[in-house]
Amino acid sequence: MSFKTEKKNNFTLLTFSTDKLDSIVSPDVKSELVLVFKNGEKNVIMDLSSVRYCDSSGLSSLLIGYRLAQESNGIFIICGLQTAVQKLITISQLDSIIEITKTLPEAIDWFSKLQQGKNSES
C-alpha cells in the first residue's frame, strides 16, 4: 500500500509512502476514506509531504475526503504540500474550501482550534 492510515485520539492521519497521488493510488485512497468515515471517524488529516505529483484523480480523492468530513460534521485538513501539488490545488481553487497547513504539527494545532470552535457551536 502506498499510504498508511493511523488512528489518533480525535482524528485519523493518512500519510503517503509514494511520491504520486494519481490514478493508480487514488482509488485506494478514496476507498480508505470511505471506510474511515463509515467506521464513525469525523476528522482526517492527510499528510502529503512525500507527494510530489498529483493528477485529477488525486484531486478527486481530496474532494471526497472533504465531502465526507462535511457530511459527518467533521474536519478535513491537508498538509505538507510540495510546490507542484500546491500549484495544482491553487489552480483548481481547492485551497478556497479545503483547510491547508504547511506542516503536520501545524495541522494538528489547527485541528485542535477548529475542533474547539465546533464544540462551542454545539
Secondary structure, DSSP 8 states (H G I E B T S, - for coil): --EEEEE-SSSEEEEESSSEESTTTHHHHHHHHHHHHHTT--EEEEE-TT--EE-HHHHHHHHHHHHHHHHTT-EEEEE---HHHHHHHHHTTGGGTSEEESSHHHHHHHHHHHHHHHHHH-
